[in-house]
């Protein structure tokens, strides 16, 4: 896709305007700089004149060691990184009391890990929202502001968010629809793809393909990707809701829920949710599936893997797992000791 220098510059400046920490203290960079999330943290840091310890790879021990050695105050990462840190067995050996902010983006942050993570490592775990087409940051949660559970914060300065219906009309506060974005951070278009560009940027809004809602204070809540919605027995099942239940189990490191076609008398050609979870013990998931998941969101065919497939460990494993799971019903995964 085509992102202009103006797109990237405006997004970095707007993100930098939300910075509330000491510019003389160290931050930690663990995101690949080839990814837009990593790039905006670099550009915003250059604007602010801050300093960062850069790691080539994400590795829980390397992250914790750097925090302790340099008295790091903040880092940005993806939810999978925070799950790995929370479950790292030797974490107590490292002093992380200097940490004030942990930024999370690129995927939905499981609500169940926020409280135990902050209790264990200190600081505040702050979720934001963005996509490459928006250079990439759309909304953030301020360190000094209100944090609403399940929200990805408020729009950056100069960025507008609307919840749109199927006719691109703005919906009332609290209603659920497609998230639309406009502002100086929105892409020029998809290079060489005029029809796709026109479809994505129609009527003056970037159509994100994400389903969400806004509250009266302008806080955004992302429900799910439109294409990931599952219809089971006439009811809407949002994969994130089932994934959040899976993440609540201490044995689950990563989880992905996908729709799988099934033929039965009860659910004729419904998309039943199939849960795929990565962790140490199959018996844990069998117990979890039978005792926690509700009938409405029950999994049609839970499967268990040591690790979920993720070609780029800078991205959420759950989303990268969905296409392969829905098409083949199985994974070819290998253990992963570090994230890129």
N, C-alpha and C positions, 0 to 999 in steps of 0.2 A: 504494500500500500504506500501511498505518497503522503509523507508528513513533511511539511515545510520547516525551515529554520524558525519561522515565526510561530508555528504550532509548538515546537519543542521549547522555544525560549519562553513563550507565554506560560506554558505549563510549569516549567521550572521556577519561574518568578512567582507564580501564584502559590505553588507548593512551598517555596521558601518563605513566603509571607506568613505561613502558619507556624514557622519554627519558633519554639519558646524556650530553648535550652541554652546553656552556656557555650558560646562559640569557641572558647579556649580549651574545652575538654574534648576527649576522644569519642568518636562514634565508630561503629563497626560495620564494614561493608562485606556482605556475604552473597549478594545477588550478582549474577553474571551481568557485566556491563553491556553485553550484546542484547539483553532483554530490556524492553522499554521501562520496566519498573526499576531495574538497576541503573539505567541511563538517567532517569529523572532524579534519582537520589544523588548521582554524581553531579549533574548540572546544577541542582539546587545547592549542593555543598559548595560548588565553585562560586556561585553567586553570594553565598553567605560568608565564604572564607573559612569554613570549618575544616577540621582535619579528621581523617578516618584511617583506621587499620583495615587493610584490604586482605581478605582471604581468597585464595584461588578456588578452594572448594568449601562447601559447607560440610563440616564434620562436628558433631556435638562437642567432643572434647576440645577441639581447636577453638571453637567459639567460646566455650566457657573459660578456657585458659587465657584467651585474648582479653576477655572482659575483666578477669581478675588481675592480669599483668598491667593493663593500661588504664584500669579504672574507667572502663567504657560507660557512657551514659545512655546510649541509644543504638538501636539497630533496626533495620527493616528486613522483613522476611516473608515467607509464605506459610500458611498454616501447617503444612507437613513438617516444616523445620521445627515449629514450636511443639508439635506432638513428639517429635524425636527427642527434643531437649527435655521435655517433661518426663519422658520414659527412660532417659539415660541413667543407668544404674549408679554411676559414680559422680553424679552432679553435686552431691553434698560436699565434695572435696574442694569446690571452687567458691570463692567469695564474689557474689554478684550484687552486693548491696549498693554498688555505685549506679546500677541501672535505674533509669527513670522512665524510659519509653521503649516499647517494642512495637514497631509498626507492622501491620499484617495486611496483605493484599493478594491479588491474583486468584483467590478462591475464597469460598465461604469459611469463616473461622468458626469451628465448632464451639457453641456456647458453653458446653460442659467442661472445656479445658481452661477457660479464662480464670476462674477462681483458684483452682489448684496451681495453675502456672504462676499467678501473681504471688500467691502465698509462698511458693517455693523459691522464686527468683527475685521477687521485688519488682518495683516499677509498675507501669500500667500497660496492658496489652490493648492497643488501639487499632481498630479495623477501618480500612478505607475501601474505596471502590474505584475501578478504572478499567480501561480496555485500550488496546493498542491504537484503535481508531481515534481515541481521545488523547493521545500523546503521553502518558496514558491516564493520568489521575483525574477523576471526576469529583470525588468527595472524600473527606477525611474526618476523623474524630479528633478534636483538639485535646491536648494534654490537660489544659486548665479548664476545659469545658465539661458540659454534661455528657455522660456516656450512657446511651440507652441500649439495653441488651438486645442483640439482634440487628441493630442499626449499623450502617457503614458511614454514619456521620452526615455532615452537611456539605453542600457544593462548595468548591473552591471559589474565591472571588472571581467574578466575571463569567462563571459557568452557570448555565441554567439547566434545570432538570424538570421534566414534565412526565406524568404518567399518561400514556396514550391508549385510546381504544383502537379497535381494528380499522376505524376510519380516520385515524390520526387526530382525533379530538381529545383535548386535555380532560382527564377525569377528575372528579372531586377528591379532596383530601381523604385519605383512608381507603380509597378504592384501589384495586389491583389491576395492573395493565402493563404494557410494554414501557420500559424506561427509555425516554427520549432525552438527548443531550444536545445543547448547542452552546457555542462559545468559540473563542480564538484558538482553542486547543483541538478542535475537530478537524480531522484529516481533510486533505484535498480530494481524496478518492482512492479507489483501488486501481493501481497502475494497469492500463491497458484493458480495463473491464468497465466500459461506460454503463452498461445495463445494470451491473451489480452496484456501481456507484450511485446511479440514479435511484435505485431501490433503497439503498441504505440511507441516503441523504434527502429523501423526498419530503416535501412540504417544510423545508427549513430545519428539520431535526435529524440528528444521527439516531437511527433506529438500532439499538444495542442488541436486540434479541433476548434481553433479560426481562424477567417479570419482576415487578416490585411495586411499592407503594410509598407515599410520602405522608408524614404526620403533620400536625398543625404547626410544628416548630421547624419544618423544613428538613427533618431527618429522613434519610432514605433507608428503606428496608428492601433488600434483594431477596426475592422468594425463590426463583429458579430460572434456568434457561427455558425459553418458550418451547424449544424442540425437545427438552428433556422431560416435559410434563408427561405423567403416566395416567391413563384412564383405566380404573379397575372397578368393575361392577357399577359403572356409572358415576363413580366418585373420582375427584382429582387427587392424585397422590404426588406430592412433590418430593423428588429424591433427597433433597437436603434434609427434610424432616426425618426420613428413615436413617440417613447417614448420621444425623445428630444423635439418634438413639444408639447406634452402633458405637459412636465415639465415646459415649458415656461409660462403656465397659472398659475397665483398666487393661484388658488384654489386647484391645484393638489399637493398632498403630495407624492404619489407613483404611478407608472404607469408600466404596463406590456402589451406587444403586442405579440400575439401568432397567429399561422396559423390555420385557421379553414376551413375544406373542404366545398365547396359549389358547387351546381349544378345549372347552369343557361345557357341561350343561349349565353351570353357574355363571361362567364368564366366557361367553362366546366371542372368541377372537379379541379378548381384552389384552391390554399390555399389562402383564403382571410384573411387579417390581422384583428383580433378582438382585440380592445383596451379595457383594463380593468384598471380603474383608481380609486384611493382612495382619497377621499376628502369630503368637507361638503355639496355640492349642486349639485343635478342632473342637474339642469338647466344650471349650468356653463359648464358642459361637452357637453350637447346638443348644446349649442352655440359654444363651441370650435370645436366640430366635424364638424359642418356645415360650419363654417366660415374660419377655418385655414387649416385643413388637405387637401392635394392635392388630385386630382382625382387618380393619380397613386398610392398613398399610402393611399387612403381612407379606413376607417375601415368598415368592413362588418357588425359588430354587436357590437357597443360599449356598455359596461356595466359599472355600477357604484357601488362602494362599500365603506363603511365607512373605511374599512381597507383591505389590501390584505393579503392572507395567507402567513405565514412565520414561519415554525416550529423552525428555529433557527434564532433569530433576529440579529445574527452576520453576516448573509449572506444577499445578496440583495433580497428584496421581489419579485422583478420582475422575477428573474430567478426561484425562488421556486414556483411562481404562474403558470409558463408556463405548466408544465405537467398536473396539475389538470384542467386548463382552456381548454386545447386542447382536453382532454379526456371527460370531462363532460359538458363543456360550462358554468359552474357556480362555484361560490365559497361559502364555508361555513366559513366566516370570523367573528372574534370578534374584538372589539376595543382593541387597544394596547396602553398603556400609556408609556411604556418603552421598550427599546431594550436591548437585551443581547449581 
